[in-house]
């Protein structure tokens, strides 16, 4: 397998590495911010 693809696979699916944990945390933060944005956008202005 391509070394770059192997490295990306370890980062995305490996939660035991530092890069994997950082990826997971950033992904969760991005999802939460997206949900908050949709919620705030759906509220009518005063």
VENCORZI-V502008 format. One record per residue. N is the residue number from 1. RES is the residue in three letters. PSI is psi as a letter, one per 40 degrees, with the letter a starting at -180 (999 if undefined). OMEGA is omega in degrees with one decimal (* if undefined). BURIAL is b if it has 16 or more other ideal C-beta (glycine too) atoms within 10 Angstrom, else e. Layout:
BEGIN
n=N res=RES psi=PSI omega=OMEGA burial=BURIAL
n=N res=RES psi=PSI omega=OMEGA burial=BURIAL
END
This chain:
BEGIN
n=1 res=UNK psi=i omega=178.4 burial=e
n=2 res=UNK psi=h omega=-178.5 burial=e
n=3 res=UNK psi=d omega=179.7 burial=e
n=4 res=UNK psi=d omega=178.2 burial=e
n=5 res=UNK psi=d omega=178.7 burial=e
n=6 res=UNK psi=d omega=179.0 burial=e
n=7 res=UNK psi=d omega=179.0 burial=e
n=8 res=UNK psi=d omega=178.1 burial=e
n=9 res=UNK psi=d omega=179.1 burial=e
n=10 res=UNK psi=d omega=-179.4 burial=e
n=11 res=UNK psi=d omega=-175.2 burial=b
n=12 res=UNK psi=d omega=-173.4 burial=e
n=13 res=UNK psi=e omega=-179.1 burial=e
n=14 res=UNK psi=h omega=-180.0 burial=e
n=15 res=UNK psi=e omega=-178.4 burial=e
n=16 res=UNK psi=e omega=177.8 burial=e
n=17 res=UNK psi=i omega=179.7 burial=e
n=18 res=UNK psi=d omega=179.2 burial=e
n=19 res=UNK psi=d omega=178.3 burial=e
n=20 res=UNK psi=d omega=178.1 burial=e
n=21 res=UNK psi=d omega=178.6 burial=e
n=22 res=UNK psi=d omega=178.3 burial=e
n=23 res=UNK psi=d omega=-179.9 burial=b
n=24 res=UNK psi=d omega=-179.5 burial=e
n=25 res=UNK psi=d omega=178.7 burial=e
n=26 res=UNK psi=d omega=178.3 burial=e
n=27 res=UNK psi=d omega=178.1 burial=e
n=28 res=UNK psi=d omega=178.7 burial=e
n=29 res=UNK psi=d omega=179.2 burial=e
n=30 res=UNK psi=d omega=179.2 burial=e
n=31 res=UNK psi=d omega=-179.9 burial=e
n=32 res=UNK psi=d omega=178.5 burial=e
n=33 res=UNK psi=d omega=177.7 burial=e
n=34 res=UNK psi=d omega=178.5 burial=e
n=35 res=UNK psi=d omega=178.7 burial=e
n=36 res=UNK psi=d omega=179.1 burial=e
n=37 res=UNK psi=d omega=179.0 burial=e
n=38 res=UNK psi=d omega=179.2 burial=e
n=39 res=UNK psi=d omega=-179.5 burial=e
n=40 res=UNK psi=d omega=179.6 burial=e
n=41 res=UNK psi=d omega=-178.1 burial=e
n=42 res=UNK psi=e omega=179.5 burial=e
n=43 res=UNK psi=h omega=177.9 burial=e
n=44 res=UNK psi=i omega=176.4 burial=e
n=45 res=UNK psi=i omega=179.3 burial=e
n=46 res=UNK psi=999 omega=* burial=e
END
